[in-house]
Structure formats: C-alpha cells, structure tokens
C-alpha cells in the first residue's frame, strides 16, 4: 500500500506543472527502489538517471560500504562488478580491503547533497583508508571519516598517509577494464606523476579535480550498445603530468566564481526517458 501511495504521489507531481519546477533531486531522492526490467543508464553522468539499477551489498569479499543511511549504494551491474574486481586486484598488493563511499540512488538522478554527477549508475567513490580487519558496526559506518591525504593547508601529499600502497591502489583501479576517469586531488596526481612506472599509460585516466583528497572517484564508460547513455569525451592525449597539472598549482582554479549559482536541475532538464524511469514500477 505504501508503495502504491508513493507512486501515486510521484504521478501527481509529474502530471502537473509542479514537476517541471520542483528540483529533480527531490523526486529522485524520494525513490528507494529501482525499476524492474533491464538496466539502462540514461543521459550523462551529471544529467541523467538509471533504470534497472542493482544494489551493492553492504559487505563483500574485500569491501565494506560506508554511510548506509544515505541509500546511495545503487548502480549498474558493471559498477558493482568493478568494485568486486578492484577489491580482488588490490589484495594482490596486500591491500586489506576497500571502503566504498557513494555510488548512486535507486533510480539515479540528481542528489540532494554531495555530488553533481553520480546520476547514471557509473560513478563510485573509494576511500583511501584501509578497510579494518573486522566488520564495521552501523554506527562506525556513519561516524568514521575519511582522512585527507594532503598536508594540512597545502596541496601536497602527506607522505605519512599517502605512499606506495595508495599509489598501487590507484594503479590497480585505473588498469581494470571499462574505466573512463579517476578523479583525485591535484597533489595526488602529482605524486603519481613523479613516480617511476614501467608503463605510464594508466596516468591518462587519472585526472586532477577539486576535493578528492580523502577518496578517489571512479567513473566507468557507458555499457556497450546502450544508446541512451552519453559517454564523457575521451581524456586528452598524454599522461596529464605537464601544463594541465601545473595549472592546478596556481591560484586560478580556486578563485571564487562571480556567476550566480545555477538553479537546481528539474525533471525538464533531464532526458525525457527519466520521466518514465520515475513513473515505472
């Protein structure tokens, strides 16, 4: 009965002009079950949704999920498989297990806080902290914090926190099939660039971005043959260790914006298929 009422409320919102004006984050944030049927990521990473999402178990071989109360453990089957593959691969270097942060919502879409992307089930945040050798309690998953890998007040890594183990974890993450991008803090990218690697090609996928000093953000390519899914443009050629990275160590990227904040996305801003994703059983 509650589920029926929930869909009735959504149907009302979608049938009136209210839906076109209401922030889409409210509509998608109210959905806590995926659609039935096949998996279909719709739209782009920062403007889309997903049908047929699957939920990552809170615990698995080599991983534990954090912040369970957020209900952001949803994504494509490819993303869930990737997390398991990364845990297995990293274990070969002695990494004790990964702590999984946000993925996406049950039907994707914009979130109330924290992310502009993570909308089509192909993004996941992985903490740099090692997984402990015991099962975390529900309270610990909410209260433990990821630590910055940077020296306080700088853009440079703290070698006491970020070292060979974390560099190898990123190497493993980038080497797995299907990875489009991995976002890290500029100082972390610079640490990778200054390391001697037999094959530096993986560095192309690791890009500097704001924040990302206590976790890294993995973004997968769209699944093959899914026409409604929009891939990000390929990364520029090269390892990204030159002028592009130097830019992040100037003041330019961190100047306050003079533009007014963009209004929140509405359902009308998303692909039309996302309306059907909201309405579906």
C-alpha positions in Angstrom: 0.0 0.0 0.0 2.8 2.4 0.9 4.5 1.7 -2.4 1.3 2.4 -4.3 0.7 5.6 -2.5 4.3 6.6 -3.2 3.9 6.1 -6.9 0.6 8.0 -6.7 2.4 11.0 -5.2 5.0 10.9 -7.9 2.4 10.5 -10.6 0.7 13.6 -9.3 3.9 15.6 -9.3 4.7 14.5 -12.9 1.2 15.3 -14.2 1.2 18.9 -13.2 3.4 21.9 -13.8 4.7 21.3 -10.3 7.0 18.6 -11.7 8.6 21.0 -14.1 9.5 23.4 -11.4 10.3 21.1 -8.5 14.0 20.2 -8.1 14.7 16.8 -9.6 16.8 15.9 -6.6 13.6 15.8 -4.5 11.8 13.5 -6.9 14.7 11.1 -7.3 15.7 11.3 -3.6 12.2 10.0 -2.7 12.7 6.8 -4.7 14.2 3.9 -2.7 13.5 1.0 -5.0 14.9 0.6 -8.6 12.7 -0.1 -11.6 12.1 -3.6 -12.7 13.4 -4.7 -16.1 16.7 -4.3 -17.9 19.5 -2.0 -16.9 19.6 1.3 -18.9 21.7 4.2 -17.9 20.1 7.3 -19.4 21.8 10.6 -20.2 25.1 11.9 -19.0 26.9 11.5 -15.7 25.7 14.9 -14.4 22.3 14.9 -16.1 20.5 11.6 -16.2 19.1 8.6 -14.4 19.2 4.8 -14.5 16.6 2.1 -14.9 17.2 -1.4 -13.6 19.9 -0.4 -11.0 21.3 -3.0 -8.6 22.3 -2.5 -5.0 25.8 -3.2 -3.8 25.7 -5.4 -0.7 26.9 -3.6 2.5 29.7 -6.2 2.8 31.5 -8.4 0.3 34.8 -10.1 -0.3 37.3 -7.4 0.3 34.9 -4.4 0.7 32.6 -2.7 3.2 30.2 0.1 2.3 30.1 3.3 4.3 27.3 5.8 5.1 24.5 3.2 4.6 21.9 5.7 5.8 22.3 7.7 2.6 20.9 4.8 0.5 23.5 5.6 -2.3 24.7 2.0 -2.9 22.9 1.7 -6.3 24.4 1.5 -9.7 24.8 -0.5 -12.9 25.8 -4.2 -12.7 29.1 -3.2 -14.3 29.8 -0.9 -11.4 29.0 -3.5 -8.8 31.3 -5.9 -10.6 34.0 -3.3 -10.8 34.1 -2.8 -7.1 34.5 -6.6 -6.5 37.2 -6.7 -9.2 39.1 -3.8 -7.6 39.0 -5.4 -4.1 40.3 -8.7 -5.6 43.0 -6.9 -7.6 44.2 -4.7 -4.8 44.5 -7.7 -2.5 47.4 -8.9 -4.6 49.4 -5.9 -3.3 48.4 -6.6 0.3 45.6 -4.0 0.4 43.3 -5.3 3.2 40.1 -4.2 1.5 38.3 -1.2 0.2 35.8 1.2 1.9 33.1 2.2 -0.6 31.6 5.6 -0.4 28.7 7.0 -2.5 27.6 5.3 -5.7 24.1 6.5 -6.8 20.4 6.5 -5.9 18.0 3.7 -6.7 16.9 5.4 -9.9 19.9 7.7 -10.2 19.3 11.3 -10.9 20.4 14.4 -9.0 21.2 14.1 -5.3 20.2 16.5 -2.5 23.9 16.9 -1.5 27.4 16.0 -2.3 27.6 15.4 -6.0 26.8 16.9 -9.3 27.5 13.6 -11.1 26.8 10.0 -9.8 23.5 10.2 -11.7 23.5 7.2 -14.1 24.9 4.4 -12.0 28.5 4.5 -13.3 30.3 6.5 -10.6 31.7 5.4 -7.2 33.8 7.0 -4.5 36.5 4.8 -2.9 38.2 5.9 0.3 41.9 5.9 0.6 41.6 4.5 4.1 42.3 0.8 4.5 39.4 -1.5 5.5 39.8 -2.7 9.1 40.2 -6.4 9.8 36.7 -6.6 11.4 33.1 -5.8 10.3 32.3 -2.2 11.0 29.1 -1.5 13.0 26.3 0.6 11.6 27.4 3.4 13.9 31.0 3.2 12.7 30.0 3.4 9.1 28.2 6.7 9.8 30.8 8.3 12.2 34.2 7.3 10.8 35.7 9.8 8.5 37.9 9.5 5.5 41.2 11.4 6.2 42.8 13.8 3.7 45.9 12.5 2.1 47.3 16.1 1.9 49.5 18.1 4.3 47.2 20.4 6.2 46.9 23.8 4.5 48.8 22.7 1.3 48.1 21.0 -2.0 50.8 18.4 -1.5 50.5 14.9 -0.2 51.4 13.9 3.3 53.9 11.0 2.8 52.8 9.7 6.2 49.4 9.0 4.8 49.8 8.7 1.1 52.5 6.3 -0.1 53.3 3.3 -2.2 50.2 1.4 -1.1 47.8 4.1 -2.1 49.7 4.7 -5.4 49.3 1.0 -6.2 45.7 1.1 -5.3 45.1 3.8 -7.9 47.2 1.9 -10.4 45.0 -1.2 -9.9 41.8 0.9 -10.2 42.9 2.5 -13.5 44.0 -0.7 -15.0 40.7 -2.5 -14.8 38.5 -2.6 -17.9 35.9 0.0 -18.5 37.4 2.9 -16.6 36.8 6.3 -18.2 38.2 8.6 -15.5 39.5 8.5 -12.0 39.4 11.9 -10.2 41.9 12.7 -7.5 43.3 15.8 -5.8 46.0 17.6 -7.8 48.7 16.7 -5.2 47.9 13.1 -5.5 48.1 13.3 -9.3 51.5 15.0 -9.0 52.7 12.2 -6.7 51.8 9.6 -9.3 53.5 11.7 -12.0 56.7 11.8 -10.0 56.8 8.0 -9.6 58.7 5.8 -12.0 56.3 3.4 -13.7 57.2 0.8 -16.3 54.0 1.8 -18.1 52.7 5.3 -17.6 49.7 4.9 -19.9 47.3 4.5 -16.9 48.0 8.1 -15.8 45.9 9.3 -18.7 42.8 8.2 -16.9 43.7 9.8 -13.6 42.7 13.5 -13.7 43.0 16.3 -11.1 39.8 17.8 -9.7 38.6 19.8 -6.8 38.4 18.0 -3.5 39.1 14.2 -3.8 41.9 14.4 -1.2 40.3 11.7 1.1 38.9 9.5 -1.6 39.1 8.9 -5.4 36.2 8.9 -7.8 36.0 6.2 -10.4 33.8 6.7 -13.5 33.1 3.9 -15.9 32.3 4.1 -19.6 28.8 3.6 -20.7 27.9 -0.1 -21.3 28.3 -1.2 -24.9 25.2 -0.8 -27.0 23.2 1.5 -24.6 22.3 4.3 -26.9 20.6 6.5 -24.3 23.9 6.6 -22.2 26.2 9.5 -23.1 29.9 8.9 -22.6 32.3 11.6 -21.4 34.6 12.9 -24.1 38.0 11.0 -24.1 40.7 12.4 -21.9 43.3 14.5 -23.7 46.3 12.5 -25.0 49.3 12.0 -22.8 49.8 11.4 -19.2 48.4 14.7 -17.9 51.6 15.5 -16.0 52.5 18.7 -17.8 50.9 22.1 -18.1 47.5 20.8 -17.4 48.6 19.6 -14.0 50.7 22.7 -13.3 47.5 24.8 -13.7 46.1 23.2 -10.6 49.0 24.6 -8.5 48.2 28.2 -9.4 45.5 30.3 -7.7 43.4 30.4 -10.9 41.2 27.3 -10.3 40.4 28.3 -6.8 39.2 31.9 -7.4 35.6 32.4 -6.2 33.1 32.4 -9.0 31.5 35.7 -9.9 28.5 33.9 -11.5 25.3 33.3 -9.5 24.7 29.7 -8.5 23.0 27.6 -11.1 19.4 26.7 -10.2 18.8 23.0 -9.3 18.0 20.7 -12.1 14.4 20.0 -12.8 12.8 17.0 -14.5 12.5 19.1 -17.6 16.3 19.5 -17.6 16.9 15.7 -17.7 16.4 13.3 -20.7 12.7 12.6 -21.4 13.3 8.9 -20.6 13.9 9.9 -17.0 10.3 10.8 -16.6 9.4 7.2 -17.5 12.1 5.9 -15.0 10.4 7.8 -12.2 6.9 6.5 -13.2 7.9 2.9 -13.7 7.3 0.0 -11.3 
